[in-house]
Amino acid sequence: MHAEPAKEVPLDIGASESPQPSPGDVARDATCNIVLYQPEIPQNTGNIGRTCVAIGAKLWIVRPTGFRIDDRNLRRAGMDYWRHLAWEMVDDYSLLAPKLPAGRTFYITKFAERTIYDVAFRPGDFFVFGRESNGLPQSLREAHADQCLRIPMLEVARSLNLANSVAVVAYELVRQQAARNSP
């Protein structure tokens, strides 16, 4: 079930107080870039925003969403962190796709052969996550099969919560960077 697509509205959750990048800017200086492909649950997006703030990542939200960006559940989950978040709304994935760096964009899906532990991540990498209800579309998975990664889990678990998945992947990048920077 999808609600009406989100509309760009003045935010009352603090984002307008934070300088936003020019439309279409790709944040290559961010720790990483988290792309949510048509997220459906505002609380997940709010929690993902908090994770992005915690590690210095940029959040990309691809429409349509299952909520309005001014949703109170998004505000509650994002708390006062949202004003510190570098984020951008994209009307359609086809508008963002040409800006994504070849070889440094990873599609997170349970259908991948390789895991997140098989790749040496670098600052500025992009991680694309699918909808809560059905993940990434098969067309995206097939078009980028060599860049698909999965989070290891037992087969009895169908999937992880989207916000948890983002945190696992993002903190694997942070862990790898810390390991490379330690003496």
N, C-alpha and C positions, 0 to 999 in steps of 0.2 A: 504494500500500500504506500503510495507516494502522495504527499501533500503538494499543494501548488508550489511551483519553483520559487525559490527565494528571490526576493527583489532587493536591489541595492537601496538601502534606507539609511538615513543618518543614524549612527550608532549611539546608543545611550549606555554603552558598556565600556567606555573609555578609549576605544580605538581611535576616535577622531582626535584625541589629545596627543597621540603619538604620531610622529611624522611617518607617512606611508611612502613606499617607493613609487616611482612613476609607474603607471600601468605597463605591464609587460616586462618590467625589470626582473632579471633572474638574479637571485641573491647568491652569487658564487662565493662571497666572503662569509656566508653563514656556515655554522657548523655542518648543517645539512639542510635539505629542503624536503619537507613532508607534503606530499600531494594526496589529498583526499578526493577520490573519484566519486562524486555524487553521494556524499554521506547522508544518512537518513535519521540519525539520532543526535539531537542537539547536545545531550550530556557528554557523549563521546567526543564530539568536536570541541566542546569546552575543555574537557580534560586533556585532549591532545594539544590544545593551545597552551595549557599550563606546562606540559612537557616541553613544548617548543621554546617557551620562555626560559625554562630551567637550563636548557643546553645551548641556547642561542641559535635555534633553527628558524627558518622561515616556513610558514604554513600557507599552502595553496589549497583553496577550496574550489572544486569544479562543480558547476551547476549541471542539472538541477539538484537541489538538496531537498531533504524531507522536512525542512523547517525553514523558518525565516531567520535571518541573521540576528534579528533583535529578540529572538525567543528568550523567555525568562529562564528556561532550563539551561540554555547556553550560557547566559549570564551567571547563573548560580554555579555551574560547573567550572567556568573560567575564572570566577571570582574577580578580584581586582587585578589579576595578571594580564587580562586582555589588553589593557592600555600599553603594556610593554611588548606586545607581540608584533613581530613583523609578519604581515599576512596580506594575502590578495585573493580576491574572488575572480574566477575565470568563468566566462559564460559557457564555454564548451571545451572539451579536451583537445579538439583539433586546433584551437587557438594557442594552447600551451605547448603541445607536442613539438612543433618546430624549434622551440627555444630550449628544449631539454638537451643536455650534453650527451652526445653519442658515447656509449660505453660507460657512462657514469650515472645512468638512470636505471634503477632496479625496480622491478615489479614484484610485489610481495603477494604470493599466492600459495595455497596448500598444494597446488598441482605441480609445483616446480620440482626438478630433480636435485638441484644444488640447494644447500642451506645458506643461511646468513653467515655461517662460520667458514664457508668456503671462499670468501671474497675479502680482499684487503680494501676496506673502505677508505675514502679520502675526504677531506673537508670539501663541502660544497656538493657532495653527491645528492642525488634525488632519489626518493623512495616513494613509489606510487602504491597506494592502498585502495582497495575496492570498497563497495558498499557493504554495510553490515549484513544485509539479507542474502546477497549472492556473490560477493567478491568482485573481482575484476572481470570484465566481459571477456569471453573466449577470444574475440577478435584481437584484443590487446595482448592477451597471453600468447597467442599464436604469432602475432607480428613481432613480439619481443621475447621469444622463447629462450634465447641465449642470455637474456638479462633477468629472467624470472628466478626468484629465490623463495625459499620457504623457511618458516620457523619450525624446527624439529618438535614433534609432539607425538604422543601415542595415538594410534588410529581410533581409539575409542572416543577421543575428543574431536568433534567435527571441526571446530575452529576455536580461536581465542577471541575475546572481545577486541574490537577495533582499537580502542585506546590502549589496551594492554599490548597489542601487537606493535603499535607505533612505538611504545616505550621500550619494548624488547629490542627492536631493530635500531632505534636511535641510540640507545645506550650501548649497543654493541659497537657502533661507530665511535662513541666516546671512549669506550674501553680500549679499542684498538689504538686510538690516538694517544691515550695516556701511556699505553705500553710502548709505543714507538718513541715517545718523548721522555721516558724514564731512563736514568743512567744505567 
